[in-house]
Amino acid sequence: MAAAAVRHLRGRPVEAHPRPELRCVREDERAPVDQGEFRRVLGAFATGVTVITAPAGADEDAPAGFACQSFTSLSLDPPLVAFMVGRTSTTWPRIARAGVFCVNVLSADQAGLCRAFAVSGADKFAGVAHDSAPATGSPRLTGAAAWIDCTIHAVHTGGDHLIVVGRVNALGAPASDGAPLLFHRGRFL
């Protein structure tokens, strides 16, 4: 059915949506859902764990990176992926300036690496083995279950987060069939 929809739309121009107004959410717009309950219930959904990385900028000593559970595939044609990042992230502006990123899908044995990239303000790359992704030069972490090398395609607002869409330039996964790192109900599986 999705393939039929794509074929139908290919011959027609796609109308661009107006850019959303950036503003704070007012108190009268807040959902009547307790944030703790929201986290508890959504914690029932197991997610994969990734580290989003970008090369160091001209005035920066080290590359940028952060742990991210909100990664997803978005489109096959063109090849797009997406992740969500908090608006208060101090790492996101560095990735945005780079204009490129690499999604590193962590392996089951990389929970410690995830914790290292979840810390704010530390040198996250200290002692971390990596090489450069082929298209963008973003750090590609050694031992990752897969990697996706991207250029920032679009950024959308989403409440207290930003929705980052990346166009895939290159990707790969080792031939071994290792298990990915999963997060469920506040712990790694």
NUTIDREN-511792 format. One record per residue (C-alpha): residue in one letter; x negated, y negated, z. Coordinates in steps of 0.1 Angstrom, whole numbers, plus 5000, padded with zeros to 4 digits. Layout:
residues N
aa, x, y, z
A, X, Y, Z
...
end
This chain:
residues 189
aa, x, y, z
M, 5000, 5000, 5000
A, 4972, 4976, 5009
A, 4955, 4984, 4975
A, 4987, 4975, 4957
A, 4989, 4942, 4976
V, 4953, 4933, 4966
R, 4960, 4942, 4929
H, 4991, 4920, 4931
L, 4973, 4891, 4946
R, 4941, 4893, 4924
G, 4958, 4875, 4895
R, 4973, 4847, 4916
P, 4956, 4817, 4932
V, 4955, 4819, 4969
E, 4968, 4787, 4986
A, 4944, 4773, 5012
H, 4960, 4767, 5046
P, 4955, 4733, 5062
R, 4927, 4731, 5087
P, 4941, 4734, 5122
E, 4939, 4704, 5145
L, 4913, 4709, 5172
R, 4926, 4701, 5206
C, 4929, 4714, 5241
V, 4957, 4737, 5251
R, 4982, 4717, 5273
E, 4995, 4731, 5306
D, 5030, 4734, 5292
E, 5016, 4756, 5263
R, 4999, 4782, 5285
A, 5014, 4816, 5284
P, 5032, 4829, 5315
V, 5007, 4857, 5318
D, 4983, 4861, 5347
Q, 4947, 4861, 5334
G, 4937, 4890, 5357
E, 4966, 4911, 5345
F, 4958, 4902, 5309
R, 4922, 4915, 5313
R, 4934, 4946, 5331
V, 4959, 4956, 5305
L, 4936, 4948, 5275
G, 4908, 4967, 5292
A, 4927, 4998, 5283
F, 4916, 4993, 5247
A, 4881, 5007, 5242
T, 4858, 4986, 5221
G, 4825, 4991, 5204
V, 4796, 4970, 5216
T, 4774, 4948, 5194
V, 4747, 4922, 5197
I, 4750, 4893, 5174
T, 4716, 4878, 5165
A, 4702, 4849, 5144
P, 4667, 4838, 5135
A, 4650, 4810, 5155
G, 4656, 4775, 5142
A, 4628, 4751, 5132
D, 4627, 4736, 5167
E, 4633, 4769, 5187
D, 4607, 4793, 5201
A, 4629, 4825, 5200
P, 4658, 4839, 5180
A, 4693, 4837, 5193
G, 4716, 4866, 5204
F, 4745, 4876, 5226
A, 4764, 4907, 5235
C, 4798, 4909, 5218
Q, 4827, 4933, 5220
S, 4851, 4914, 5198
F, 4836, 4925, 5164
T, 4858, 4939, 5136
S, 4858, 4946, 5099
L, 4880, 4921, 5080
S, 4880, 4926, 5043
L, 4866, 4950, 5017
D, 4869, 4926, 4987
P, 4850, 4904, 4994
P, 4831, 4922, 5022
L, 4839, 4902, 5054
V, 4835, 4909, 5091
A, 4846, 4889, 5121
F, 4837, 4883, 5157
M, 4850, 4861, 5184
V, 4828, 4839, 5206
G, 4838, 4817, 5236
R, 4838, 4780, 5230
T, 4815, 4775, 5260
S, 4788, 4799, 5247
T, 4754, 4782, 5247
T, 4741, 4807, 5221
W, 4768, 4801, 5195
P, 4756, 4766, 5185
R, 4722, 4781, 5176
I, 4738, 4808, 5155
A, 4760, 4782, 5138
R, 4730, 4760, 5130
A, 4712, 4791, 5115
G, 4743, 4798, 5093
V, 4735, 4835, 5093
F, 4737, 4864, 5117
C, 4732, 4901, 5120
V, 4757, 4924, 5138
N, 4738, 4951, 5157
V, 4761, 4980, 5166
L, 4746, 4994, 5197
S, 4740, 5031, 5203
A, 4753, 5050, 5233
D, 4719, 5048, 5250
Q, 4716, 5010, 5247
A, 4738, 4998, 5276
G, 4707, 4981, 5292
L, 4701, 4962, 5260
C, 4737, 4950, 5261
R, 4733, 4938, 5297
A, 4701, 4919, 5287
F, 4719, 4901, 5259
A, 4749, 4893, 5282
V, 4728, 4871, 5305
S, 4729, 4834, 5299
G, 4697, 4814, 5297
A, 4672, 4842, 5298
D, 4647, 4851, 5271
K, 4669, 4879, 5257
F, 4643, 4891, 5232
A, 4615, 4897, 5257
G, 4602, 4932, 5251
V, 4630, 4940, 5226
A, 4618, 4958, 5195
H, 4633, 4943, 5163
D, 4625, 4935, 5127
S, 4641, 4911, 5102
A, 4673, 4920, 5084
P, 4666, 4919, 5046
A, 4690, 4892, 5034
T, 4689, 4866, 5062
G, 4659, 4873, 5084
S, 4681, 4877, 5114
P, 4668, 4901, 5141
R, 4677, 4937, 5135
L, 4674, 4956, 5168
T, 4655, 4988, 5168
G, 4676, 5019, 5176
A, 4710, 5003, 5168
A, 4736, 5027, 5154
A, 4742, 5003, 5125
W, 4735, 4967, 5113
I, 4754, 4942, 5092
D, 4735, 4912, 5078
C, 4758, 4882, 5072
T, 4762, 4846, 5062
I, 4788, 4825, 5080
H, 4818, 4823, 5057
A, 4843, 4805, 5079
V, 4850, 4795, 5116
H, 4886, 4793, 5129
T, 4900, 4782, 5163
G, 4916, 4808, 5185
G, 4925, 4794, 5220
D, 4894, 4793, 5242
H, 4874, 4812, 5215
L, 4862, 4807, 5179
I, 4868, 4833, 5152
V, 4837, 4836, 5131
V, 4840, 4852, 5097
G, 4809, 4865, 5081
R, 4803, 4875, 5045
V, 4783, 4907, 5044
N, 4750, 4905, 5024
A, 4734, 4938, 5034
L, 4741, 4966, 5058
G, 4729, 5000, 5069
A, 4730, 5028, 5094
P, 4704, 5055, 5102
A, 4710, 5089, 5087
S, 4714, 5104, 5122
D, 4750, 5107, 5135
G, 4743, 5091, 5170
A, 4772, 5080, 5191
P, 4780, 5043, 5195
L, 4781, 5024, 5228
L, 4817, 5020, 5240
F, 4832, 4997, 5267
H, 4864, 5007, 5285
R, 4881, 4994, 5317
G, 4850, 4974, 5327
R, 4824, 5001, 5321
F, 4803, 5017, 5294
L, 4812, 5051, 5281
end
